[in-house]
Amino acid sequence: MLNLVLFGPPGAGKGTQSEKLISKYQLIHISTGDLFRAHIKHQTALGKRVSALIAEGELVPDEITIAMLEEEADKNPQANGFIFDGFPRTVPQAKALDDFLESKGSAIAGVIALDVDQEELTKRIAQRQLETGRVDDQADKLKKRIEEYFDKTIHVLPYYEAQGKLSKVNGIGKIDDIFNALCAQVDQHQK
C-alpha cells in the first residue's frame, strides 16, 4: 500500500498536486480540510465545532481530526493507498497516524514537502480567495494559518526525516514541472 503525506503551507499547491497524484497512482485522497468543510456544510455537530475553530484560525483538536481521518480511511478498505493532505500537523498527530496505519498492517511510505516562500503563498491565496471565496483564505485568517504552519506544523518534518521518509520539492514553477518532481520522489518511496 502506497501511503503518502503531502506537506506544505496553505497555498503551496497540495490540492492541485494531490489530484494529479491520485490519478496517476490510484490513491484515495484524504484531506482534513475537505473533511472539515463537508462536516461544516452538512451542519453536523462536529461541523459546528470545527466551524467555530476555523473561523478563529485555530487548529482543530487532534482527537477530532484523528477520528474523522480514521473514519474516512475505514470507508476505503480496498484502497491502493492514501494521500494525506493537511494531516498530520503535529508530532502527536503523526504518531497517531503511524499507530493507526500500523493497526491496519500498513505505514507511511513517504512524506513530500512542497517548499514555497511566504510571498508566493500570499499571492496564490489572494487569487484563490477571489476565485472561490473560501472563508479561511481571508487576509486575517490567512496570516494566522501561514504563521501556524511556520511556527508549529513545520516541526513535524524532522519526525519523518528521522524515519528516512522525508523528501522536499520546490513548489514554485509550472504545475506539470512540480508534478514531475513529485512523481520522481513518489517513485523513490515505492522502492
C-alpha positions, 0 to 999 in steps of 0.5 A: 500500500502506497501511503503518502503525506503531502506537506506544505503551507496553505497555498503551496499547491497540495490540492492541485498536486494531490489530484494529479497524484491520485490519478496517476497512482490510484490513491484515495485522497484524504484531506482534513480540510475537505473533511472539515468543510463537508462536516461544516456544510452538512451542519453536523455537530462536529461541523459546528465545532470545527466551524467555530475553530476555523473561523478563529484560525485555530487548529482543530483538536487532534482527537477530532481530526484523528477520528474523522481521518480514521473514519474516512480511511475505514470507508476505503478498505480496498484502497491502493493507498492514501494521500494525506493532505493537511494531516498530520500537523503535529508530532502527536498527530503523526504518531497517531497516524503511524499507530493507526496505519500500523493497526491496519498492517500498513505505514507511511511510505513517504512524506513530500514537502512542497517548499514555497516562500511566504510571498508566493503563498500570499499571492496564490491565496489572494487569487484563490480567495477571489476565485472561490471565496473560501472563508479561511483564505481571508487576509486575517485568517490567512496570516494566522494559518501561514504563521501556524504552519511556520511556527508549529506544523513545520516541526513535524518534518524532522519526525519523518526525516528521522524515519528516512521518509522525508523528501522536499520539492520546490513548489514554485514553477509550472504545475506539470514541472512540480508534478514531475518532481513529485512523481520522481520522489513518489517513485523513490518511496515505492522502492 
